[in-house]
Amino acid sequence: MKLVSLLPNILTISNAVCGVLSIVFIADYLDHSFPKEVSYFIAFLLIVVACVFDFLDGFVARLTNSSSKIGLQLDSFSDLVSFSIAPSFLMFDVMQNSERFMSSMIEEGSLTPYFSFLLIPFAMYRLARFNDSIPMINFQGLPTPAVGLFFMGLPLLPIDLTHTIIITLIIIFSFLMVSSIKFYSIKINIRENRRFLFFLLILYGIISLGLIIAKIDLLSFFSISIIIYVLLNLVLVIFRAIGFNQS
């Protein structure tokens, strides 16, 4: 077997490795002297790298004509680890450390933080449905990388988090993953999505400028960008429902 044919699977497995290492940093297994904020930041960066691997594995597989059923399954397993299990652990850890990272408190022994793991079964279903579906240009349901990036970046947002806010977001994003809503691909080579990408880039530019003017950490952009992506898709769904054709 040629090494080049193994490259996509190596990239896919690297995605999963980043997800596992992210969990390690979230749980502070490596060094308990690390400030929790630093651990969260490293965990977040690892998921960003996992997203890069997730993009590259498909790109390389198409480029080398080495797509396979095993690669498809590995991709789903890796996405589950990096974009569902890791962010679930992060939200669980954040809520467990509510005195440090949240503006609301919970009683000791409360089961509330376990709501974080609701993301996992919904992501499992979304990924299984994707593997069983006919290949499409765009996505049915919110892609798991978007969910992963959003929740990994959530503690970096300049807002006061509460348990109600986190649980509400988890429920919303869980159902968006398994919904029938059409979410547009952001690949620039898809002609049908050019108008969507145009509006999205304008909104991203406005948000970036706003963060710079307000002197807010630009790391907040990652979670905010996912919110903008979701909202723009939902607006276009409404427009299509009333007969507006965005293309």
SVG drawing of the C-alpha trace seen along z (x, -y; Angstrom):
<svg xmlns="http://www.w3.org/2000/svg" viewBox="-44 -51 49 53">
<polyline fill="none" stroke="black" stroke-width="0.4" points="0.0,0.0 1.4,-3.4 2.2,-5.8 0.2,-8.6 -3.0,-6.5 -2.5,-6.3 -2.1,-10.1 -5.8,-10.9 -6.3,-8.4 -3.2,-9.6 -4.7,-13.2 -8.0,-11.9 -6.4,-10.0 -4.4,-13.2 -7.8,-14.9 -8.8,-12.4 -5.5,-12.7 -6.0,-16.4 -9.4,-15.8 -8.0,-13.4 -5.1,-15.8 -7.7,-18.5 -9.6,-16.4 -6.3,-15.8 -5.7,-19.5 -9.3,-20.2 -9.0,-17.6 -5.5,-19.0 -4.0,-15.5 -0.6,-16.8 0.2,-19.5 -2.0,-20.6 0.1,-23.7 -1.3,-25.0 -3.8,-27.8 -7.2,-26.5 -7.5,-29.3 -4.3,-28.3 -5.5,-24.7 -8.7,-25.7 -6.9,-27.9 -4.5,-25.0 -7.6,-22.7 -9.2,-25.2 -6.2,-25.5 -6.0,-21.7 -9.6,-21.7 -8.8,-24.4 -5.9,-22.2 -8.3,-19.2 -10.6,-21.3 -7.6,-21.9 -6.9,-18.1 -10.6,-17.5 -10.5,-19.8 -7.2,-18.4 -8.1,-14.7 -11.0,-15.1 -9.1,-17.4 -6.1,-15.1 -8.3,-12.0 -9.9,-13.7 -6.6,-15.0 -5.0,-11.5 -8.2,-9.6 -7.8,-7.5 -11.2,-7.9 -12.4,-4.7 -15.2,-3.4 -12.7,-3.0 -11.7,-6.6 -15.3,-7.7 -15.8,-5.7 -12.5,-7.0 -13.6,-10.6 -16.8,-10.2 -15.1,-8.6 -12.5,-11.4 -15.2,-14.1 -17.1,-12.6 -14.1,-12.8 -12.9,-16.2 -16.1,-18.1 -18.5,-16.4 -16.8,-14.6 -14.1,-17.2 -16.5,-20.2 -18.9,-18.2 -16.0,-17.6 -15.2,-21.3 -18.7,-22.4 -18.9,-19.8 -15.6,-21.2 -16.7,-24.8 -20.0,-24.1 -18.1,-22.1 -15.8,-25.1 -18.7,-27.6 -17.2,-29.6 -14.3,-30.5 -15.9,-30.7 -19.6,-31.5 -21.8,-34.1 -24.2,-31.5 -23.5,-28.7 -24.9,-25.2 -25.2,-23.1 -22.4,-20.6 -23.4,-17.2 -25.8,-18.8 -26.4,-16.8 -26.7,-19.9 -23.2,-19.7 -24.1,-16.3 -26.4,-18.0 -23.1,-18.8 -23.0,-15.3 -26.3,-15.7 -24.2,-16.9 -22.7,-13.4 -25.7,-11.3 -27.0,-14.0 -23.6,-14.2 -23.5,-10.4 -26.9,-10.4 -25.8,-13.3 -22.6,-11.6 -24.3,-8.2 -27.0,-9.9 -24.2,-11.7 -22.5,-8.4 -25.8,-6.8 -26.9,-9.7 -26.3,-10.5 -23.3,-12.9 -24.5,-16.5 -22.9,-19.9 -24.3,-21.3 -25.1,-19.9 -28.4,-18.6 -28.1,-19.7 -25.4,-21.8 -21.9,-20.2 -20.2,-18.9 -17.0,-20.9 -19.1,-24.1 -20.5,-22.8 -17.1,-21.9 -15.5,-25.2 -18.5,-27.1 -18.4,-25.4 -14.6,-25.2 -14.5,-29.0 -17.5,-29.7 -15.4,-30.3 -13.4,-32.9 -16.4,-35.1 -16.6,-38.3 -19.9,-37.4 -21.1,-36.2 -22.0,-32.5 -24.8,-30.9 -25.9,-27.3 -29.1,-28.3 -27.3,-29.9 -25.0,-26.9 -27.8,-24.3 -30.0,-26.3 -27.2,-26.5 -26.5,-22.8 -30.1,-21.9 -30.3,-24.3 -27.1,-23.1 -28.0,-19.5 -31.3,-19.8 -29.7,-21.9 -27.3,-19.0 -30.1,-16.5 -32.4,-19.0 -33.3,-19.0 -32.2,-22.6 -29.9,-23.1 -26.6,-24.6 -24.4,-26.0 -20.9,-24.8 -18.2,-27.5 -16.0,-26.0 -15.2,-28.8 -15.3,-26.6 -19.1,-25.9 -20.7,-28.3 -24.2,-27.9 -23.0,-29.3 -21.3,-32.4 -24.0,-34.8 -24.2,-33.1 -20.4,-33.4 -20.5,-37.1 -23.0,-38.0 -21.1,-35.8 -17.7,-37.5 -19.3,-40.9 -20.7,-40.0 -17.4,-38.5 -15.6,-41.7 -18.1,-43.8 -17.7,-41.6 -13.9,-41.6 -13.9,-45.4 -16.3,-45.7 -14.1,-43.4 -11.0,-45.5 -12.8,-48.8 -14.2,-47.5 -10.7,-46.1 -12.2,-42.6 -9.9,-39.5 -10.1,-38.4 -10.4,-34.8 -14.0,-35.6 -14.4,-35.6 -14.5,-31.8 -17.7,-31.3 -19.3,-34.5 -18.5,-33.4 -20.5,-30.2 -23.4,-32.1 -23.4,-34.3 -23.1,-31.3 -26.1,-29.6 -28.2,-32.8 -27.6,-33.6 -28.6,-30.0 -31.8,-30.3 -32.6,-33.7 -32.2,-32.1 -34.4,-29.2 -37.1,-31.7 -36.6,-33.5 -36.9,-30.3 -40.0,-29.4 -41.7,-32.6 -40.6,-32.1 -37.3,-34.1 -34.6,-32.4 -31.1,-33.4 -29.3,-32.0"/>
</svg>
